[in-house]
């Protein structure tokens, strides 16, 4: 028999603080590893934009006006300074509020997408941007994370009622968005939206015959694009070397490949790249090639591994998740993020035709940076975990 005093001594008490600030709660719940990986990408992006900024400055300089060589670095620093707090604030939202925020955002930017033909400005032959006083933004960039979360919410409703026509509804919404994007034209973003929808359908448990039918429809769409979409057909022909006039020099992807391999494994050193001055949009679409030339292929491999680490980190966090909406939303956002990175790096390595797509958190761009920060903020909100079971005193037997 235990005496009363011995029984009391046999227990150790651990008191969980009853009152914690919202910031302290957020700090313990947030995935700090994932947040650190994203911040590392932002830091790498600033270095890369600083290396590519002189190219963009020369392209935009005239005989009368000289542009500061580091202008785009300073601007990118401003976008990072604005986007990082936005990401952190969104990551503090409870899951329900984060979902509602994304659904409202989706409705707003679908409307903005409809206004692009009316209010939009044409850049490099494409009408994708809306000009506001002192700011130009691309609605499709902001729509991507909101669209993924909205589709995840709709598809998660199947778990409550199988009779709900959520699959046809998400298909109609996706087709509507794709139609608007192809009118801009923006085939790359259309691919991202369609791929994210397909991934969400696969995760939601639709029959494989439906996935097969989707794959067939996607192949038919690609053929139709080649036949009726002149810009897309030209890019594919350039990539395959069909009808290319070699006397005028290599196409964009060939220039990117020459640039990314020029520095070898170790690179020519910061600021020492010369091939980057032949690249169009070296600070945005082809910044990965600039990194390869100046910092080497090892740096490119390191960046690719960093993207892979982000994707794997999220997927591992979802292994013990039971809420269907959270699984769909987090997996969809990760698919969008990872696929965009793969496409951009593939274009720079001459694996894919030119798509006009930025490298997440590394390429220059205000719309891209802010939209990515919103998307990652939502991802951090959905992957938060509470390490404490409750705000009370926990009594634990010590074994004595």
KAQUIDA-V208025 format. One line per field, one symbol per residue. ss: DSSP state (@ for helix, = for strand, . for the rest). phi: phi as a letter, one per 20 degrees, with the letter a starting at -180 (. if undefined). psi: psi as a letter, one per 20 degrees, with the letter a starting at -180 (. if undefined). A space follows every 50 residues. Layout:
# KAQUIDA-V208025
ss = ???
phi = ???
psi = ???
This chain:
# KAQUIDA-V208025
ss = ...@@@@@@.=====......@@@@@@@@..@@@@@@@@@@@@@@@@@@@ @@@@@@@@@@..........@@@@@@@@@@@@@@@@@@@@@...@@@@@@ @@@@@@@@@@@@@@@@@@@====..=======..===.@@@@@@@@@@@@ @@@@@@@@@......@@@@@@@@@@@@@@@@@....@@@@@@@@@@@@@@ @@@@...@@@@@@@@@@@@@@@@@@@@@.@@@@@@@@@@@.....@@@.. .@@@@@@@@@@@............@@@@........@@@@@@@@@.@@@@ @@@@@@@@@@@@@@@@@......@@@@@@@@@@@@@@@@@@@@@@@@@.. ...............@@@@@@@@@@@@@@@@@..........=====...
phi = .efgffffffdddcdegfdcffffffffefefffffffffffffffffff feggfffffdecfecdeggdgffffffffffefffffffffeffgfffff gfffffffefffffegfedfdeclncdcddedgmbdcdgffffgffffff fffffffffebfefefffffffffffffffffffebffffffffffffff ffffnfgffffffffffffffffffffddffffffffffememeeffeof efffffffffefemfdneognefdfffeeflfecfdfffffffednffff ffffffffffffgffffefdedffffffffffffffffffffffffffem edffcmceegmdffqfgfffffffffgfffffdfcefdfrdbeddcfend
psi = ppqghhghhiqppoppphoqrhhggghhhqnhggghhghggggghggghh highghgghiqrhhpppphjghghghhghghhhghgghghiiqqgghggg ghgghgggigghhhighgirqppkjqniqpprojppqohhghhghhgghg hggghiihhhoiiplhghghgggghgghgghhigqnhghggggggggggh gghikqqhhghghggghhghhgghghhioggghhhggghikokpnihjrq aghgggghghihibhiriqpiiphhhiipqlhiehkhhhgggghirhhhg ghgghggghgghgghhhihjphphgggggghghhggghhggggghhghjk hqrpilpqopigqqpgggggghhgghggghhhjqqoipirmrpppppii.
